[in-house]
Amino acid sequence: MINGSILKSKIFNISLICAFFLTLGAFPTKALSQETKPEGAEKKFDPKETILEHIADKHEWHMFGKSYIPLPVILYTDKGLEIFSSANLQPQGTVYAGKYYNYMLVNNKIKVVTADKQIDAVNNKKVWDFSITQNVASMWMTGIILLLVFFSISSTYKKRVGKAPKGIQSWMEPLILFIRDDIALPNIGVKYKAYMSLLLTIFFFILINNIFGMIPFFPGGYNLTGNIAVTLVLSVIILLVVNLKANKHYWKHIFVPNPWWLFIIMIPVEIVSIFSKPIALMIRLFANITAGHIIVLSLVSLIFIFNSLWISPVSVVFVVFIDAIEVLVAFLQAYIFTMLASLFIGMAIQEHHDHEVI
Amino acid sequence: MELVTPEVGLIFWTTLSFLILLFLLGKFAWKPILAAVNEREQSIETALSRAEAVKEEMARLTSENEALLKGARAERDAILSEATKVKNQIISDAKDAAHKEGSRQIELARIEINNQKAIAMADVKNQVASLSLEIAEKVLRKQFEDQKKQDELVKDLLKEVKLS
């Protein structure tokens, strides 16, 4: 009886897991590392380089280990379009002779090179990279997932008019209602309906990409919402919506300060604030998601830095902990971006009845 | 620095993809979904308010029914008491009438009896008178058959007359 209860207890399970790792640590680590790197000249592990490579965009989509899906490379050059598979550039350092120039991957970026692998700085400026990178491909994948999910939900709504939600519909409806009742309505006010499409799309776009970005292998393993270009586009959209939809109170607030002698100080400040709000949105999402990826990768890198499996239980425990926080952050950042976007829209279209001083 | 340098390609594709996604989702997902949710909320609201109205109506009907029932009960009681009164009236009236009739009948019977008795008495008297006369006649005839006795009687009668 006593033995049985000990076997069933969680403490026993945890100690079993620890024992497993300890036994692994007992093996000579060199033997294991030699299996993967038979060459004697071991390159020194550089965590910074590895981490930055992992969070950056790539021209191929890594699946498991070294296998990857090649993605199309689209280059807009001064002589015309170049389209070829990124498999031609693998492994790194391979020079591919395109129609117009020679190309090579340098730090996962396509560069025009001369025949002797030297970067051709002059011609590089003539080539614009519009490749379908890992981030673009993953964005399309999540976009298709969003379309499938919400089209099916939409058709469920048509089929079950006036009935209680069912299946995936009942998972998404609380989120949709949350965005409507707790984000859009309180921040924007009565005119919220015109902005619901934008807010819902932004929320679910950020949320699904945050979550897929946390999956360490295919179909995840990318860093879309932690890429400055993506957050830039999202915040520029918010900037445009806010300033194009703004009413005369908003502009009056910026250009006609009260009292008038604040003119010199207030107008520059207000103009900066027009841009600082979307920039804050851009940096917040980018920094949060990138930081999460960096922490997880750093903790995993600990194993390689110490070059010992003894450290792996510590790494795993911390990674699980950080991952749990990152799930929270995935929702939180999607919520905060949507909330602040609706707040800015609300501030721009609000009807002021009382006249504020400054 | 590379980390915070946006790439033109990704900006282009993100803008394009996001705007297409926004358009498609907005047109085919968010609009119908929000409309359906709104519609359902409204139908729930109307159903609730209707239920409230029905509840009020029910309460009203119940109280009305109760009032009706109360009225009916009161009416029944009134009718019953009225009926009892009428019944008693009828019974007492009937009793009175019967009593009167009875006494009248009795009176009539008594008068009749008296009449009949008087008639019978008169008849009996007549019969007795005629019988006595007959008997007296017969007795007298028998007594006055002999002269002696007649004389004697006259003598006696005379004596009596003298005395008086």
HADDOCK unambig.tbl for C-alpha pairs under 7 A between the chains (distance, minus, plus):
assign (segid A and resid 129 and name CA) (segid B and resid 9 and name CA) 5.49 0.50 0.50
assign (segid A and resid 130 and name CA) (segid B and resid 9 and name CA) 4.10 0.50 0.50
assign (segid A and resid 131 and name CA) (segid B and resid 9 and name CA) 6.46 0.50 0.50
assign (segid A and resid 136 and name CA) (segid B and resid 10 and name CA) 6.70 0.50 0.50
assign (segid A and resid 136 and name CA) (segid B and resid 13 and name CA) 6.56 0.50 0.50
assign (segid A and resid 143 and name CA) (segid B and resid 21 and name CA) 6.59 0.50 0.50
assign (segid A and resid 147 and name CA) (segid B and resid 25 and name CA) 6.53 0.50 0.50
assign (segid A and resid 150 and name CA) (segid B and resid 29 and name CA) 5.63 0.50 0.50
assign (segid A and resid 151 and name CA) (segid B and resid 28 and name CA) 6.64 0.50 0.50
assign (segid A and resid 151 and name CA) (segid B and resid 29 and name CA) 5.49 0.50 0.50
assign (segid A and resid 154 and name CA) (segid B and resid 29 and name CA) 5.30 0.50 0.50
assign (segid A and resid 154 and name CA) (segid B and resid 32 and name CA) 6.19 0.50 0.50
assign (segid A and resid 154 and name CA) (segid B and resid 33 and name CA) 5.36 0.50 0.50
assign (segid A and resid 157 and name CA) (segid B and resid 33 and name CA) 6.39 0.50 0.50
assign (segid A and resid 157 and name CA) (segid B and resid 36 and name CA) 6.23 0.50 0.50
assign (segid A and resid 161 and name CA) (segid B and resid 36 and name CA) 6.95 0.50 0.50
assign (segid A and resid 162 and name CA) (segid B and resid 40 and name CA) 4.77 0.50 0.50
assign (segid A and resid 197 and name CA) (segid B and resid 22 and name CA) 6.94 0.50 0.50
assign (segid A and resid 197 and name CA) (segid B and resid 26 and name CA) 4.99 0.50 0.50
assign (segid A and resid 197 and name CA) (segid B and resid 30 and name CA) 5.98 0.50 0.50
assign (segid A and resid 198 and name CA) (segid B and resid 22 and name CA) 6.55 0.50 0.50
assign (segid A and resid 201 and name CA) (segid B and resid 22 and name CA) 5.90 0.50 0.50
assign (segid A and resid 228 and name CA) (segid B and resid 4 and name CA) 5.85 0.50 0.50
assign (segid A and resid 228 and name CA) (segid B and resid 5 and name CA) 6.96 0.50 0.50
assign (segid A and resid 228 and name CA) (segid B and resid 6 and name CA) 5.51 0.50 0.50
assign (segid A and resid 229 and name CA) (segid B and resid 6 and name CA) 4.35 0.50 0.50
assign (segid A and resid 229 and name CA) (segid B and resid 7 and name CA) 6.11 0.50 0.50
assign (segid A and resid 229 and name CA) (segid B and resid 10 and name CA) 6.23 0.50 0.50
assign (segid A and resid 229 and name CA) (segid B and resid 11 and name CA) 5.28 0.50 0.50
assign (segid A and resid 230 and name CA) (segid B and resid 11 and name CA) 6.34 0.50 0.50
assign (segid A and resid 230 and name CA) (segid B and resid 14 and name CA) 6.14 0.50 0.50
assign (segid A and resid 233 and name CA) (segid B and resid 11 and name CA) 6.33 0.50 0.50
assign (segid A and resid 233 and name CA) (segid B and resid 14 and name CA) 6.87 0.50 0.50
assign (segid A and resid 233 and name CA) (segid B and resid 15 and name CA) 6.10 0.50 0.50
